[in-house]
Amino acid sequence: MKSLSSVSFLLLGTVFFHLFSSTAVEAASKGKLLHGEDKRYCVPKPEASDAALQKNLDWACGQGIDCSPIQPGGICGDPATVRFRAQFAMNSYYRKEGSVDSACDFSGTAQITHVDPSSEKCKYV
């Protein structure tokens, strides 16, 4: 009986490993973060214009994300530049969509970075 339970344990372990591995590969292929990876953030490209970033800001805030932190007096309301506010909204939308690469395009005006854009008062998640 001991050898049968060892074989069952080995078989169960193999099945679990393959299920976990295929899930990890699928998540990675969709651009999702995996446990233990560096965190990624969606930020405007340096050459993105204020007009394009204002469109991104308006659109992202209309998609059900919480934009109250970037309103005047909000914890992320300063500096009150279009770039800073759009960055927060774009990253919030990216997070809401599961951090998939396609959620950080914004008509070619955004990019993914590993550099945390948080400030002293405004912490990105």
All heavy atoms as an XYZ file, in Angstrom:
943
protein
N       0.805     -1.197      0.000
C       0.000      0.000      0.000
C       0.852      1.266      0.000
O       0.446      2.250     -0.573
C      -0.917      0.030      1.231
C      -2.138     -0.822      1.131
S      -3.101     -0.408     -0.297
C      -4.569      0.145      0.442
N       2.019      1.212      0.643
C       2.864      2.396      0.691
C       3.255      2.844     -0.710
O       3.238      4.023     -1.013
C       4.123      2.129      1.514
C       3.969      2.452      2.943
C       5.309      2.357      3.598
C       5.218      2.902      4.995
N       6.476      2.830      5.671
N       3.610      1.925     -1.560
C       4.050      2.297     -2.899
C       2.903      2.898     -3.712
O       3.108      3.768     -4.529
C       4.653      1.100     -3.624
O       3.675      0.093     -3.788
N       1.676      2.436     -3.482
C       0.536      2.995     -4.186
C       0.300      4.443     -3.771
O       0.053      5.302     -4.613
C      -0.717      2.159     -3.919
C      -1.985      2.626     -4.639
C      -1.766      2.637     -6.148
C      -3.147      1.736     -4.279
N       0.425      4.763     -2.476
C       0.213      6.136     -2.032
C       1.339      7.050     -2.529
O       1.104      8.208     -2.837
C       0.077      6.218     -0.514
O       1.264      5.822      0.109
N       2.545      6.519     -2.639
C       3.649      7.310     -3.178
C       3.418      7.629     -4.644
O       3.656      8.750     -5.092
C       4.975      6.561     -3.032
O       5.282      6.383     -1.680
N       2.937      6.643     -5.385
C       2.648      6.851     -6.802
C       1.511      7.866     -6.949
O       1.572      8.767     -7.790
C       2.295      5.512     -7.500
C       1.763      5.754     -8.892
C       3.497      4.600     -7.523
N       0.482      7.752     -6.121
C      -0.640      8.695     -6.170
C      -0.167     10.110     -5.859
O      -0.560     11.064     -6.535
C      -1.725      8.291     -5.170
O      -2.263      7.048     -5.511
N       0.667     10.248     -4.872
C       1.193     11.549     -4.507
C       2.018     12.136     -5.651
O       1.888     13.309     -5.998
C       2.043     11.453     -3.223
C       2.615     12.761     -2.803
C       1.813     13.731     -2.199
C       3.953     13.047     -3.022
C       2.339     14.940     -1.816
C       4.479     14.265     -2.638
C       3.670     15.218     -2.037
N       2.859     11.320     -6.259
C       3.695     11.761     -7.372
C       2.825     12.170     -8.561
O       3.044     13.208     -9.185
C       4.670     10.650     -7.782
C       5.633     10.977     -8.912
C       6.506     12.167     -8.541
C       6.496      9.770     -9.209
N       1.815     11.392     -8.851
C       0.915     11.694     -9.951
C       0.152     12.996     -9.689
O       0.047     13.856    -10.563
C      -0.076     10.533    -10.167
C      -1.053     10.698    -11.322
C      -0.312     10.864    -12.639
C      -1.969      9.496    -11.386
N      -0.350     13.159     -8.471
C      -1.068     14.373     -8.108
C      -0.154     15.593     -8.199
O      -0.541     16.640     -8.715
C      -1.648     14.245     -6.694
C      -2.471     15.428     -6.203
C      -3.683     15.644     -7.106
C      -2.926     15.187     -4.787
N       1.072     15.448     -7.728
C       2.051     16.539     -7.802
C       2.351     16.919     -9.240
O       2.461     18.100     -9.585
N       2.471     15.936    -10.116
C       2.735     16.201    -11.535
C       1.571     16.936    -12.181
O       1.768     17.896    -12.923
C       3.010     14.871    -12.280
O       4.106     14.211    -11.643
C       3.327     15.111    -13.741
N       0.360     16.500    -11.893
C      -0.830     17.163    -12.449
C      -0.897     18.611    -11.965
O      -1.117     19.538    -12.750
C      -2.118     16.392    -12.070
C      -3.364     17.207    -12.393
C      -2.153     15.053    -12.776
N      -0.677     18.835    -10.678
C      -0.700     20.185    -10.119
C       0.358     21.064    -10.787
O       0.092     22.198    -11.161
C      -0.475     20.144     -8.604
C      -0.429     21.507     -7.984
C      -1.596     22.228     -7.779
C       0.775     22.072     -7.603
C      -1.565     23.489     -7.217
C       0.816     23.333     -7.051
C      -0.354     24.036     -6.856
N       1.565     20.529    -10.953
C       2.651     21.289    -11.580
C       2.266     21.717    -12.986
O       2.441     22.867    -13.370
C       3.946     20.464    -11.605
C       5.044     21.135    -12.360
C       5.750     22.184    -11.796
C       5.369     20.744    -13.653
C       6.761     22.822    -12.496
C       6.370     21.372    -14.357
C       7.070     22.414    -13.774
N       1.699     20.809    -13.768
C       1.336     21.130    -15.145
C       0.194     22.139    -15.206
O       0.196     23.023    -16.057
C       0.984     19.860    -15.926
C       2.198     19.068    -16.301
N       3.082     19.494    -17.248
C       2.681     17.901    -15.837
C       4.068     18.615    -17.364
N       3.841     17.640    -16.504
N      -0.752     22.029    -14.309
C      -1.845     23.008    -14.273
C      -1.321     24.386    -13.923
O      -1.668     25.385    -14.557
C      -2.915     22.593    -13.259
C      -3.840     21.464    -13.680
C      -4.735     21.072    -12.520
C      -4.668     21.860    -14.885
N      -0.468     24.455    -12.919
C       0.094     25.731    -12.505
C       0.962     26.317    -13.609
O       0.889     27.494    -13.914
C       0.903     25.576    -11.209
C       1.522     26.870    -10.761
C       0.735     27.847    -10.166
C       2.868     27.118    -10.949
C       1.297     29.053     -9.762
C       3.425     28.317    -10.552
C       2.641     29.277     -9.956
N       1.781     25.497    -14.240
C       2.672     25.969    -15.297
C       1.888     26.512    -16.476
O       2.212     27.559    -17.023
C       3.587     24.843    -15.780
O       4.433     24.437    -14.737
N       0.832     25.814    -16.899
C       0.061     26.294    -18.045
C      -0.666     27.581    -17.711
O      -0.811     28.462    -18.550
C      -0.913     25.223    -18.535
O      -1.878     24.944    -17.554
N      -1.125     27.740    -16.478
C      -1.776     28.983    -16.061
C      -0.775     30.127    -16.072
O      -1.076     31.230    -16.526
C      -2.387     28.831    -14.649
O      -3.313     27.753    -14.681
C      -3.085     30.103    -14.207
N       0.434     29.884    -15.598
C       1.462     30.922    -15.579
C       1.850     31.333    -16.990
O       2.013     32.515    -17.282
C       2.697     30.423    -14.823
N       1.993     30.374    -17.887
C       2.343     30.684    -19.268
C       1.227     31.486    -19.922
O       1.474     32.464    -20.621
C       2.636     29.384    -20.065
C       2.728     29.666    -21.549
C       3.903     28.738    -19.558
N      -0.026     31.109    -19.688
C      -1.157     31.834    -20.261
C      -1.189     33.268    -19.745
O      -1.377     34.209    -20.504
C      -2.460     31.128    -19.919
C      -3.674     31.807    -20.508
C      -4.969     31.115    -20.124
O      -4.931     29.969    -19.662
O      -6.014     31.753    -20.300
N      -0.996     33.458    -18.450
C      -1.004     34.803    -17.874
C       0.139     35.639    -18.445
O      -0.045     36.805    -18.779
C      -0.897     34.737    -16.355
N       1.302     35.039    -18.576
C       2.452     35.766    -19.110
C       2.216     36.157    -20.564
O       2.565     37.254    -20.991
C       3.716     34.921    -18.987
N       1.598     35.284    -21.329
C       1.359     35.586    -22.741
C       0.340     36.704    -22.908
O       0.320     37.381    -23.916
C       0.897     34.335    -23.489
O      -0.416     33.986    -23.102
N      -0.505     36.930    -21.926
C      -1.483     38.011    -21.988
C      -0.940     39.298    -21.395
O      -1.633     40.293    -21.309
C      -2.760     37.605    -21.238
C      -3.526     36.513    -21.949
C      -4.784     36.179    -21.191
C      -5.566     35.095    -21.921
N      -6.756     34.710    -21.184
N       0.315     39.292    -20.936
C       0.922     40.492    -20.383
C       0.566     40.748    -18.935
O       0.774     41.829    -18.430
N       0.014     39.763    -18.243
C      -0.360     39.962    -16.841
C       0.857     39.782    -15.949
O       1.777     39.037    -16.264
C      -1.446     38.964    -16.430
C      -2.766     39.221    -17.095
C      -3.827     38.301    -16.557
C      -5.162     38.619    -17.191
N      -6.219     37.778    -16.676
N       0.811     40.449    -14.817
C       1.874     40.293    -13.833
C       1.743     38.957    -13.139
O       0.645     38.514    -12.838
C       1.795     41.404    -12.788
C       2.117     42.798    -13.275
C       1.899     43.787    -12.144
C       3.517     42.900    -13.793
N       2.851     38.328    -12.885
C       2.875     37.081    -12.142
C       3.492     37.345    -10.782
O       4.296     38.255    -10.612
C       3.694     36.029    -12.891
C       3.188     35.696    -14.296
C       4.133     34.718    -14.964
C       1.792     35.113    -14.242
N       3.132     36.535     -9.825
C       3.659     36.696     -8.471
C       5.186     36.717     -8.515
O       5.809     35.865     -9.117
C       3.162     35.548     -7.586
C       3.608     35.674     -6.183
N       3.133     36.661     -5.347
C       4.502     34.969     -5.465
C       3.717     36.538     -4.169
N       4.539     35.526     -4.223
N       5.792     37.713     -7.902
C       7.238     37.790     -7.815
C       7.870     38.622     -8.919
O       9.057     38.896     -8.864
N       7.117     39.052     -9.930
C       7.684     39.890    -10.972
C       7.783     41.324    -10.472
O       7.096     41.722     -9.557
C       6.803     39.880    -12.220
C       6.913     38.638    -13.027
C       6.154     38.762    -14.340
O       5.596     39.837    -14.637
O       6.138     37.774    -15.065
N       8.634     42.091    -11.154
C       8.688     43.516    -10.878
C       7.350     44.145    -11.222
O       6.704     43.753    -12.182
C       9.775     44.181    -11.722
C      11.172     43.828    -11.260
O      11.332     43.499    -10.070
O      12.092     43.884    -12.091
N       6.963     45.110    -10.466
C       5.701     45.794    -10.731
C       5.855     46.663    -11.976
O       6.923     47.194    -12.239
C       5.321     46.644     -9.525
C       3.885     46.996     -9.501
C       3.403     47.176     -8.091
C       1.900     47.302     -8.122
N       1.343     47.625     -6.863
N       4.773     46.801    -12.717
C       4.786     47.596    -13.933
C       3.746     48.698    -13.822
O       2.731     48.538    -13.151
C       4.498     46.704    -15.146
C       5.529     45.601    -15.265
C       5.300     44.609    -16.369
N       3.921     44.421    -16.772
C       3.564     43.971    -17.965
N       4.470     43.660    -18.856
N       2.295     43.809    -18.260
N       4.014     49.807    -14.491
C       3.148     50.972    -14.440
C       2.919     51.481    -15.858
O       3.797     51.388    -16.701
C       3.793     52.086    -13.601
C       4.151     51.643    -12.213
C       5.387     51.063    -11.946
C       3.249     51.765    -11.172
C       5.717     50.626    -10.674
C       3.570     51.342     -9.889
C       4.810     50.766     -9.654
O       5.128     50.331     -8.396
N       1.761     52.040    -16.089
C       1.417     52.633    -17.371
C       1.577     54.148    -17.242
O       0.904     54.774    -16.409
C      -0.014     52.267    -17.759
S      -0.540     52.938    -19.346
N       2.457     54.721    -18.042
C       2.745     56.154    -17.962
C       2.752     56.762    -19.365
O       2.938     56.053    -20.352
C       4.105     56.417    -17.269
C       4.099     55.910    -15.834
C       5.251     55.807    -18.049
N       2.583     58.077    -19.453
C       2.644     58.724    -20.765
C       4.059     58.654    -21.355
O       5.045     58.692    -20.617
C       2.283     60.177    -20.472
C       1.642     60.184    -19.145
C       2.226     59.026    -18.401
N       4.120     58.558    -22.661
C       5.407     58.673    -23.340
C       5.871     60.119    -23.213
O       5.048     61.039    -23.155
C       5.274     58.299    -24.812
C       5.069     56.821    -25.036
C       5.001     56.508    -26.518
C       4.885     55.003    -26.749
N       4.738     54.698    -28.190
N       7.180     60.332    -23.150
C       7.688     61.709    -22.978
C       7.201     62.669    -24.062
O       6.977     63.846    -23.794
C       9.203     61.545    -23.045
C       9.455     60.120    -22.674
C       8.263     59.350    -23.156
N       7.030     62.177    -25.277
C       6.629     63.053    -26.378
C       5.114     63.270    -26.487
O       4.644     64.017    -27.348
C       7.161     62.508    -27.716
C       6.565     61.185    -28.138
C       7.281     59.942    -27.603
O       8.125     60.047    -26.682
O       6.981     58.859    -28.100
N       4.330     62.660    -25.617
C       2.874     62.824    -25.661
C       2.505     64.270    -25.342
O       2.991     64.854    -24.373
C       2.204     61.878    -24.674
N       1.636     64.835    -26.164
C       1.232     66.237    -25.983
C       0.213     66.366    -24.849
O      -0.484     65.409    -24.509
C       0.623     66.777    -27.275
O      -0.646     66.169    -27.508
N       0.105     67.570    -24.321
C      -0.897     67.834    -23.280
C      -2.308     67.601    -23.814
O      -3.178     67.122    -23.086
C      -0.760     69.253    -22.735
C       0.373     69.395    -21.726
O       1.001     68.370    -21.375
O       0.634     70.530    -21.289
N      -2.542     67.928    -25.079
C      -3.877     67.727    -25.667
C      -4.218     66.238    -25.701
O      -5.338     65.847    -25.342
C      -3.928     68.323    -27.074
N      -3.269     65.406    -26.103
C      -3.501     63.952    -26.137
C      -3.690     63.412    -24.723
O      -4.551     62.555    -24.483
C      -2.337     63.245    -26.829
N      -2.906     63.919    -23.787
C      -3.010     63.446    -22.403
C      -4.330     63.879    -21.774
O      -4.907     63.141    -20.971
C      -1.817     63.932    -21.579
C      -0.471     63.347    -22.016
C       0.648     63.920    -21.159
C      -0.484     61.829    -21.952
N      -4.840     65.042    -22.140
C      -6.146     65.476    -21.631
C      -7.240     64.538    -22.143
O      -8.143     64.168    -21.399
C      -6.448     66.918    -22.043
C      -7.754     67.444    -21.461
C      -7.732     67.533    -19.937
O      -6.833     68.146    -19.361
N      -8.716     66.938    -19.280
N      -7.136     64.111    -23.404
C      -8.093     63.138    -23.947
C      -8.002     61.825    -23.183
O      -9.024     61.214    -22.860
C      -7.826     62.897    -25.436
C      -8.273     64.008    -26.323
C      -8.003     63.669    -27.778
C      -8.342     64.831    -28.678
N      -8.049     64.534    -30.087
N      -6.779     61.372    -22.906
C      -6.584     60.132    -22.143
C      -7.190     60.251    -20.750
O      -7.844     59.327    -20.266
C      -5.098     59.802    -22.011
C      -4.433     59.487    -23.324
O      -5.084     59.299    -24.353
N      -3.115     59.445    -23.319
N      -6.957     61.378    -20.117
C      -7.480     61.635    -18.773
C      -9.007     61.598    -18.774
O      -9.621     60.898    -17.956
C      -6.973     62.996    -18.291
C      -7.546     63.561    -17.000
C      -7.241     62.665    -15.822
C      -6.993     64.958    -16.752
N      -9.600     62.308    -19.700
C     -11.059     62.349    -19.777
C     -11.629     60.961    -20.062
O     -12.615     60.551    -19.434
C     -11.509     63.334    -20.865
C     -11.161     64.779    -20.537
O     -10.906     65.085    -19.350
O     -11.123     65.594    -21.474
N     -11.012     60.251    -20.979
C     -11.512     58.927    -21.350
C     -11.376     57.948    -20.181
O     -12.325     57.253    -19.833
C     -10.777     58.389    -22.576
C     -11.331     57.089    -23.025
C     -12.404     56.894    -23.842
C     -10.859     55.781    -22.653
N     -12.637     55.541    -24.004
C     -11.704     54.847    -23.281
C      -9.818     55.327    -21.857
C     -11.528     53.473    -23.131
C      -9.641     53.964    -21.704
C     -10.489     53.055    -22.340
N     -10.193     57.893    -19.575
C      -9.951     56.945    -18.480
C     -10.893     57.215    -17.304
O     -11.458     56.283    -16.734
C      -8.495     57.005    -18.030
N     -11.092     58.479    -16.971
C     -11.984     58.804    -15.855
C     -13.429     58.462    -16.180
O     -14.237     58.254    -15.278
C     -11.845     60.268    -15.467
S     -10.268     60.625    -14.631
N     -13.766     58.370    -17.456
C     -15.108     57.979    -17.859
C     -15.314     56.473    -17.910
O     -16.401     55.995    -18.231
N     -14.275     55.712    -17.575
C     -14.348     54.250    -17.641
C     -14.563     53.589    -16.285
O     -14.331     52.395    -16.119
C     -13.075     53.685    -18.294
C     -12.853     54.167    -19.710
C     -14.035     53.871    -20.610
O     -14.478     52.738    -20.718
N     -14.573     54.905    -21.249
N     -14.969     54.371    -15.303
C     -15.308     53.791    -14.002
C     -14.166     53.721    -13.001
O     -14.321     53.124    -11.944
N     -13.035     54.344    -13.306
C     -11.966     54.376    -12.300
C     -12.213     55.549    -11.358
O     -12.952     56.476    -11.685
C     -10.561     54.482    -12.946
C     -10.428     55.776    -13.745
C     -10.250     53.263    -13.783
C      -9.007     56.094    -14.121
N     -11.603     55.502    -10.201
C     -11.766     56.555     -9.210
C     -10.767     57.671     -9.494
O      -9.567     57.519     -9.255
C     -11.555     55.991     -7.803
C     -11.709     57.029     -6.712
O     -12.203     58.151     -7.011
O     -11.351     56.731     -5.565
N     -11.255     58.775    -10.010
C     -10.390     59.917    -10.313
C     -10.418     60.979     -9.218
O      -9.830     62.040     -9.375
C     -10.768     60.513    -11.667
S     -10.255     59.470    -13.049
N     -11.092     60.694     -8.115
C     -11.163     61.687     -7.033
C      -9.782     62.023     -6.448
O      -9.579     63.173     -6.052
C     -12.126     61.238     -5.935
O     -11.705     60.041     -5.321
N      -8.809     61.103     -6.401
C      -7.509     61.489     -5.850
C      -6.782     62.567     -6.653
O      -5.924     63.256     -6.115
C      -6.706     60.182     -5.872
C      -7.732     59.108     -5.812
C      -8.884     59.648     -6.612
N      -7.128     62.744     -7.946
C      -6.423     63.745     -8.757
C      -7.225     65.036     -8.927
O      -6.824     65.931     -9.655
C      -6.018     63.176    -10.142
C      -7.223     62.621    -10.894
C      -4.904     62.163     -9.993
C      -6.936     62.153    -12.309
N      -8.344     65.139     -8.223
C      -9.121     66.377     -8.247
C      -8.457     67.397     -7.320
O      -7.682     67.028     -6.433
C     -10.556     66.101     -7.790
C     -11.305     65.135     -8.677
C     -11.324     65.578    -10.135
O     -11.577     66.737    -10.441
N     -11.036     64.640    -11.030
N      -8.720     68.689     -7.515
C      -8.147     69.705     -6.621
C      -8.412     69.352     -5.159
O      -9.532     69.016     -4.791
C      -8.865     70.995     -7.037
C      -9.236     70.760     -8.473
C      -9.567     69.289     -8.551
N      -7.365     69.371     -4.375
C      -7.468     69.026     -2.960
C      -7.320     67.541     -2.685
O      -7.218     67.125     -1.534
N      -7.305     66.713     -3.733
C      -7.137     65.266     -3.575
C      -5.699     64.918     -3.240
O      -4.782     65.717     -3.458
N      -5.492     63.722     -2.729
C      -4.157     63.309     -2.297
C      -3.150     63.290     -3.448
O      -1.956     63.460     -3.246
C      -4.208     61.958     -1.557
C      -2.902     61.709     -0.836
C      -4.507     60.816     -2.519
C      -3.006     60.745      0.300
N      -3.631     63.107     -4.678
C      -2.761     63.102     -5.855
C      -3.060     64.290     -6.763
O      -2.777     64.256     -7.957
C      -2.932     61.790     -6.627
S      -2.419     60.330     -5.710
N      -3.628     65.338     -6.213
C      -4.007     66.507     -6.997
C      -2.883     67.489     -7.247
O      -3.063     68.478     -7.946
N      -1.708     67.228     -6.714
C      -0.593     68.148     -6.856
C       0.652     67.384     -7.276
O       0.970     66.371     -6.640
C      -0.360     68.860     -5.527
C       0.472     70.110     -5.666
O       0.425     70.734     -6.735
O       1.174     70.442     -4.698
N       1.347     67.719     -8.318
C       1.145     68.937     -9.106
C      -0.077     68.807    -10.003
O      -0.396     67.732    -10.482
C       2.423     69.052     -9.926
C       2.923     67.650    -10.073
C       2.486     66.940     -8.814
N      -0.728     69.902    -10.233
C      -1.981     69.916    -10.996
C      -1.721     70.066    -12.491
O      -2.368     70.847    -13.167
C      -2.877     71.032    -10.483
N      -0.772     69.299    -13.006
C      -0.479     69.335    -14.435
C      -1.296     68.261    -15.143
O      -1.668     67.247    -14.541
C       1.011     69.095    -14.710
O       1.349     67.769    -14.286
C       1.890     70.105    -13.981
N      -1.548     68.475    -16.415
C      -2.273     67.483    -17.207
C      -1.487     66.177    -17.244
O      -2.051     65.091    -17.086
C      -2.522     68.011    -18.650
C      -3.078     66.915    -19.542
C      -3.453     69.195    -18.622
N      -0.182     66.257    -17.409
C       0.656     65.052    -17.486
C       0.567     64.232    -16.204
O       0.385     63.019    -16.238
C       2.118     65.419    -17.772
C       3.047     64.212    -17.853
C       4.400     64.581    -18.439
N       4.295     64.999    -19.818
C       4.312     64.161    -20.855
N       4.452     62.885    -20.663
N       4.198     64.615    -22.085
N       0.659     64.858    -15.069
C       0.623     64.134    -13.794
C      -0.743     63.497    -13.571
O      -0.849     62.336    -13.184
C       0.974     65.078    -12.637
C       1.083     64.378    -11.314
C       2.212     63.661    -10.986
C       0.029     64.413    -10.413
C       2.300     62.998     -9.763
C       0.113     63.753     -9.193
C       1.255     63.045     -8.873
N      -1.794     64.258    -13.836
C      -3.150     63.752    -13.629
C      -3.467     62.630    -14.621
O      -4.066     61.617    -14.260
C      -4.158     64.899    -13.732
C      -3.978     65.902    -12.586
C      -4.861     67.132    -12.722
N      -6.258     66.746    -12.628
C      -7.196     67.120    -13.498
N      -6.910     67.887    -14.515
N      -8.436     66.729    -13.330
N      -3.051     62.793    -15.879
C      -3.283     61.753    -16.893
C      -2.519     60.486    -16.534
O      -3.033     59.378    -16.692
C      -2.866     62.260    -18.268
N      -1.312     60.646    -16.037
C      -0.510     59.486    -15.643
C      -1.234     58.658    -14.592
O      -1.309     57.431    -14.681
C       0.841     59.961    -15.105
C       1.724     58.857    -14.584
C       3.071     59.415    -14.197
O       3.913     59.621    -15.042
N       3.264     59.677    -12.908
N      -1.798     59.324    -13.602
C      -2.536     58.622    -12.557
C      -3.738     57.893    -13.144
O      -3.986     56.724    -12.850
C      -2.979     59.605    -11.469
C      -3.735     58.947    -10.352
C      -3.057     58.439     -9.252
C      -5.111     58.812    -10.392
C      -3.744     57.811     -8.219
C      -5.812     58.180     -9.379
C      -5.121     57.679     -8.283
N      -4.505     58.592    -13.988
C      -5.716     58.006    -14.579
C      -5.367     56.848    -15.510
O      -6.038     55.804    -15.493
C      -6.501     59.078    -15.322
N      -4.330     57.011    -16.317
C      -3.923     55.958    -17.248
C      -3.479     54.713    -16.490
O      -3.850     53.590    -16.838
C      -2.807     56.480    -18.161
C      -3.287     57.552    -19.122
S      -1.962     58.553    -19.841
C      -1.082     57.351    -20.821
N      -2.696     54.898    -15.449
C      -2.238     53.755    -14.666
C      -3.395     53.094    -13.924
O      -3.454     51.869    -13.820
C      -1.140     54.165    -13.685
C      -0.518     52.954    -13.032
O       0.157     52.164    -13.679
N      -0.772     52.784    -11.745
N      -4.335     53.899    -13.435
C      -5.502     53.341    -12.745
C      -6.333     52.486    -13.697
O      -6.798     51.407    -13.332
C      -6.366     54.460    -12.159
O      -5.654     55.142    -11.153
N      -6.512     52.951    -14.923
C      -7.246     52.173    -15.921
C      -6.490     50.880    -16.239
O      -7.082     49.800    -16.306
C      -7.458     52.989    -17.200
C      -8.109     52.182    -18.283
C      -9.476     51.929    -18.253
C      -7.362     51.640    -19.316
C     -10.083     51.156    -19.230
C      -7.951     50.865    -20.294
C      -9.310     50.628    -20.251
O      -9.899     49.852    -21.211
N      -5.191     50.985    -16.409
C      -4.328     49.821    -16.672
C      -4.493     48.777    -15.569
O      -4.644     47.585    -15.829
C      -2.887     50.320    -16.781
C      -1.804     49.286    -16.880
C      -1.694     48.456    -17.992
C      -0.847     49.176    -15.874
C      -0.663     47.530    -18.093
C       0.185     48.266    -15.973
C       0.273     47.448    -17.079
O       1.297     46.545    -17.173
N      -4.503     49.198    -14.326
C      -4.692     48.289    -13.191
C      -6.102     47.677    -13.211
O      -6.271     46.488    -12.987
C      -4.498     49.017    -11.865
C      -3.087     49.376    -11.586
C      -2.312     48.187    -11.045
N      -0.936     48.568    -10.887
C       0.050     48.160    -11.699
N      -0.199     47.350    -12.687
N       1.275     48.543    -11.503
N      -7.110     48.516    -13.468
C      -8.496     48.048    -13.506
C      -8.665     46.946    -14.545
O      -9.431     46.004    -14.345
C      -9.423     49.216    -13.823
C     -10.890     48.842    -13.988
C     -11.712     50.065    -14.373
C     -13.119     49.692    -14.708
N     -13.374     49.511    -16.121
N      -7.925     47.039    -15.638
C      -8.031     46.065    -16.719
C      -7.105     44.859    -16.521
O      -6.923     44.068    -17.439
C      -7.725     46.740    -18.060
C      -8.780     47.758    -18.456
C     -10.163     47.137    -18.618
O     -10.292     46.134    -19.343
O     -11.125     47.665    -18.002
N      -6.515     44.727    -15.352
C      -5.700     43.557    -15.041
C      -4.247     43.664    -15.450
O      -3.551     42.659    -15.572
N      -3.771     44.876    -15.695
C      -2.372     45.122    -16.071
C      -1.969     44.389    -17.344
O      -0.839     43.929    -17.476
C      -1.428     44.761    -14.921
O      -1.726     45.528    -13.783
N      -2.901     44.281    -18.280
C      -2.563     43.687    -19.577
C      -1.960     44.773    -20.458
O      -2.355     45.935    -20.391
C      -3.784     43.030    -20.267
C      -4.279     41.824    -19.480
C      -4.897     44.024    -20.477
N      -0.989     44.382    -21.261
C      -0.279     45.352    -22.093
C      -1.216     46.187    -22.960
O      -1.012     47.387    -23.127
C       0.746     44.645    -22.982
C       1.909     44.075    -22.189
O       2.025     44.364    -20.978
O       2.714     43.340    -22.787
N      -2.246     45.566    -23.508
C      -3.157     46.282    -24.408
C      -3.920     47.400    -23.697
O      -4.419     48.316    -24.353
C      -4.130     45.307    -25.055
O      -4.924     44.670    -24.071
N      -3.998     47.371    -22.385
C      -4.689     48.424    -21.630
C      -3.804     49.645    -21.415
O      -4.235     50.638    -20.834
C      -5.174     47.889    -20.285
N      -2.567     49.577    -21.904
C      -1.647     50.705    -21.777
C      -1.177     51.117    -23.170
O      -0.003     51.064    -23.488
C      -0.452     50.339    -20.898
S       0.673     51.739    -20.628
N      -2.117     51.521    -23.996
C      -1.771     51.989    -25.334
C      -2.147     53.449    -25.494
O      -1.316     54.270    -25.849
C      -2.456     51.139    -26.410
C      -2.057     51.602    -27.793
O      -0.848     51.591    -28.108
O      -2.946     52.015    -28.554
N      -3.403     53.758    -25.223
C      -3.900     55.124    -25.304
C      -3.473     55.803    -26.612
O      -2.806     56.837    -26.611
C      -3.463     55.938    -24.080
C      -4.091     55.476    -22.799
C      -3.460     54.528    -21.996
C      -5.331     55.954    -22.407
C      -4.054     54.080    -20.817
C      -5.931     55.513    -21.228
C      -5.291     54.570    -20.444
N      -3.842     55.153    -27.701
C      -3.549     55.655    -29.060
C      -2.062     55.934    -29.266
O      -1.673     56.907    -29.911
C      -4.369     56.915    -29.359
O      -5.748     56.635    -29.277
N      -1.240     55.089    -28.687
C       0.208     55.197    -28.870
C       0.890     56.235    -28.007
O       2.076     56.523    -28.201
N       0.187     56.797    -27.027
C       0.779     57.852    -26.191
C       1.258     57.347    -24.834
O       1.677     58.149    -24.000
C      -0.219     59.005    -25.965
O      -1.363     58.498    -25.269
C      -0.642     59.635    -27.281
N       1.187     56.040    -24.609
C       1.557     55.489    -23.297
C       2.611     54.403    -23.448
O       2.809     53.842    -24.534
C       0.324     54.925    -22.604
N       3.261     54.110    -22.348
C       4.258     53.044    -22.305
C       4.266     52.407    -20.936
O       3.827     53.007    -19.961
C       5.644     53.594    -22.641
C       6.153     54.608    -21.631
C       7.437     55.273    -22.056
O       7.929     55.061    -23.160
N       8.013     56.088    -21.187
N       4.776     51.202    -20.877
C       4.901     50.485    -19.609
C       6.315     50.685    -19.084
O       7.285     50.623    -19.838
C       4.585     48.996    -19.799
C       3.112     48.848    -20.184
C       4.905     48.197    -18.537
C       2.695     47.464    -20.581
N       6.394     50.935    -17.785
C       7.694     51.114    -17.146
C       7.729     50.316    -15.842
O       6.688     49.999    -15.273
C       7.967     52.610    -16.864
O       9.276     52.752    -16.296
C       6.950     53.200    -15.902
N       8.925     50.024    -15.391
C       9.116     49.381    -14.093
C       9.455     50.426    -13.027
O       9.602     50.095    -11.860
C      10.232     48.336    -14.160
C       9.867     47.150    -14.991
N       9.157     46.090    -14.501
C      10.093     46.882    -16.296
C       8.977     45.196    -15.448
N       9.515     45.661    -16.552
N       9.590     51.671    -13.435
C       9.918     52.753    -12.515
C       8.625     53.239    -11.856
O       7.694     53.660    -12.535
C      10.617     53.914    -13.255
C      10.895     55.067    -12.298
C      11.882     53.431    -13.929
N       8.584     53.172    -10.553
C       7.405     53.575     -9.791
C       7.225     55.081     -9.879
O       8.088     55.838     -9.424
C       7.575     53.127     -8.332
C       6.349     53.371     -7.474
O       5.425     54.088     -7.915
O       6.324     52.848     -6.353
N       6.117     55.561    -10.443
C       5.890     57.002    -10.576
C       5.331     57.657     -9.313
O       4.992     58.833     -9.340
C       4.889     57.089    -11.725
C       4.124     55.830    -11.651
C       5.082     54.788    -11.134
N       5.245     56.916     -8.230
C       4.687     57.460     -6.983
C       5.490     58.670     -6.524
O       6.693     58.782     -6.762
C       4.721     56.412     -5.873
O       3.902     55.325     -6.202
N       4.794     59.558     -5.848
C       5.457     60.691     -5.201
C       5.339     60.494     -3.692
O       4.774     59.498     -3.240
C       4.801     62.013     -5.635
O       3.475     62.075     -5.171
N       5.828     61.458     -2.953
C       5.792     61.343     -1.488
C       4.365     61.164     -0.975
O       4.107     60.339     -0.106
C       6.422     62.590     -0.874
C       6.580     62.488      0.634
C       7.283     63.712      1.181
O       8.288     64.147      0.590
O       6.799     64.235      2.206
N       3.425     61.917     -1.539
C       2.038     61.854     -1.073
C       1.168     60.910     -1.886
O       0.195     60.373     -1.391
C       1.420     63.248     -1.116
C       2.013     64.218     -0.148
C       1.326     65.564     -0.265
C       1.927     66.568      0.676
N       1.301     67.891      0.547
N       1.478     60.751     -3.152
C       0.625     59.990     -4.069
C       1.286     58.655     -4.403
O       2.227     58.597     -5.204
C       0.387     60.802     -5.346
S      -0.719     59.999     -6.507
N       0.809     57.607     -3.788
C       1.367     56.263     -3.970
C       0.568     55.477     -4.999
O      -0.647     55.376     -4.898
C       1.395     55.495     -2.647
C       2.166     56.177     -1.541
C       3.624     56.297     -1.879
C       4.367     56.954     -0.751
N       5.671     57.429     -1.124
N       1.250     54.964     -5.996
C       0.604     54.132     -7.015
C       0.566     52.690     -6.530
O       1.479     52.237     -5.853
C       1.398     54.194     -8.327
C       1.183     55.471     -9.094
C       1.530     56.720     -8.558
C       0.661     55.447    -10.362
C       1.343     57.876     -9.273
C       0.473     56.605    -11.095
C       0.817     57.815    -10.542
O       0.633     58.972    -11.251
N      -0.514     51.981     -6.910
C      -0.645     50.573     -6.531
C      -0.381     49.694     -7.724
O      -0.406     50.091     -8.829
C      -2.020     50.261     -5.935
C      -2.189     50.963     -4.606
C      -3.124     50.620     -6.878
